[in-house]
């Protein structure tokens, strides 16, 4: 066999040998992050808390004593799953040739594909089963009465504050009484117990809801 033909045969054997590597082995060797898929699956929990006016810290509310409306905090946590896909990037001539011999799904070399998918939240609504006041009877949309804030989000090890986070793609939300010119948007009736219903509406048409524990409003 001529030296040139022998060299070509050796190259072909090397390429075919690379094809026999398992897909997992290639992932383990390179660990190349290609895309992440995040799926919102519902609402995990809705917690009723109060803000201590002295320390500004959050604390539990006694079911019998209740709290002042201005100190009320409702925290909502979404449930979600995330998948990370990692493949080996095409970075050599031999690995590029590999895709000519076998389908990409079975190749040890896959060109990177970037995708970050997360169903967007179109709206988050809040209702009460009791009258807040004469202007907001039971079942009224209280979105104008509360301020909706996205909770801090951790992305790739970096913590983004509520101001920097996108409220339409957050994984947690906080409801606090809304203010206008340092005054409450709505003054609730006192001595009334409320069970709030939180509704999460996704842009893809899905809707999730959760009810909070009962809380008594003592005063504004």
N, C-alpha and C positions, 0 to 999 in steps of 0.2 A: 504494500500500500504506500502511495506517495506521501511524503511528509505533510503536504498541504491538505490532502484528503484526510489524513490521520488527525490533523489539528481540528478540522471541521467536525469530525466524528466525536472527538473529545469534548468539543464545545456543546454539541447536541446532547451528549450523555450528561454533561453538567447541568444543562437546562432542565432535562427531563428528571434528573435527580432532585432538583429543587422543587419540581412539581409534586414530588411524593411527600413533601413536608405537610404536616397537618395544619389546618387553618388556625387552631389554637396555638400551635408552636410559633407561627408568624406573629400572632397577636402578642404573645408573651415576650418575644424577642424585641419587637419594636414598641409595642404599647402606644401606638399612634392614635390619639383621640380624634375621631372624625366627626361625630355628631351626638347630640343629646336630645332625647325626646322626653318631655315632661307632660304628664297627664293628670289633670285635676279630676278627682274621683268623688268629691263631695265636701261637706263641712264636718270637720272632726269634733269640734267643741265650741261652745259659746259660754264664756265665763263672766259672771257678774262680780265686779270689784268696786272699791271706792278709793279715791285718792286722798291720802292724809294731807290736810291743808298745811300742816306744820312741816312735815318732812318731804312732801310731794311723792312719797312712795305709795305703792299699791298694796292694799290689804283686803282681807275677806270682809264680807258684810254679814252681820248677824241677821238671820231671817226675821227675828221678832222686833228688833230695834230699827232696822232699815237704815236709810242714809239720806243725806241731802242731795237733791237732784244735781246741783252744781259739781258734786264730787263723784258722780256716777261714771263708771268706766265699764264698757262691754267689750271684751276681747273675743274675736272670732278666729279660729284656726282652721284652715282648709286641709283636707286630706288629699294627698297626691303621691304619685309614683314617678320615678325617673329611671330612664335607661341610658347607659352610655355605651356607645359602640366604638371599638378601637380596631383599626386595621394597619397593616404595614404600608407605608407610602412607597410609590414607585420612585426609586432614586438611582437605579443603576441600569446600564444597557441590558444586562442579562435579565433583570427583573422586568424590564419593559417588554422584552421578547416573550416573556412567560405568558402574557395576556393574549398572544397570538396563538398559543398552543392549546390552552384550556380556558373554559369560561371563567370570567372574573369572580364568580361566586366561590369557585374552588381554588383560585390562585392564591399563592402566598403573597403576592404583591397586588394591592388594590390602590388605585388613585384615591386620595383623600376626598371625602364628601362632607361638607359642612352644613349642618341643619340644626336650628334651635327652635323647637316647636313647643308651644304652650298655649292651650285654649285660653283666649282672653276673656276676662270677666267684663261683661257689658254693663252690669249695674249690681249694686248691693243695696237692698231695701230693708227697712226695719218698721215693724208694726207692734202695737200693744193690744192686749185683749181688754184693757180698761180705758176709760176716758182720761186723756192727759189733762185736758181742760175743755172748755166749751168749743174752742176753735178746732180741737183735735180729738174727736170722739173715738171710741174703740174701733179698731180696724183702719184708722187713717194712716196714710203714708207719713212717717215721721222723719223722712230723709232730710227735710229742711230744719228739723229741730235738733238733729245730731250732726256733728262734724265727723266725717269718715277719714281716717288716717291709715295709710299702709304701715304695717309694723316693719322694723328693720329687717333687711334681707341680706343673707350671706351668699355671695356669688364668687366662686373660684377663690375662696379664702378671704375675700375682702368684704367688710361690713359696710353697707350703704345705709345712710340715715333715712328717716321717713320722708324727708324733703327730696332726697335724691331718688328714692324708689318710685317706680311707676305704680300708681294705685290700681291700674287696670290689669296688672299681671302679678300682683302681690300674692303671697301665700298665707297672709294673716292680715286682719283688719282690726281697728280699734274705733269704737263709737264713743264720743264724749259730747256733752251738751254744747251746741253751737252758740257762739257769742256774736253780737253785733254792737260795735262801739262799747265793748266791755260789758255788755248786758246780755242776759240770756235771750235767745230768740223767742222762747216760749216759757211762761211761768206755769208749772204744773200744779194741779190741785194737790193739797197736802193730805196725808193719811190714806192714800190710795195705793193698793198693791198692784203691781204690773208683772205680767209675763210677756216678754218680748219675743217676737218671731223675726228671725233673720232670714232673708231670701237672697240667694246667690244666683244670678242669671248669667250664663255663659253665652258667648257670641255664637256658639254652634247650636244654640237652641235648648240646651239642657238647663234645668232649674233644680236647685237644692235648697232645702230649708231646715232650720233647727229652732227649737224653742228654749229659752233660758229658764233658769229657776225663778221663782217668784221673788220680787224685791219690793219693799214698801218705801215710798217717797215721803219723807217727813216734812221737808220744806224745800224752797228753791235753793 
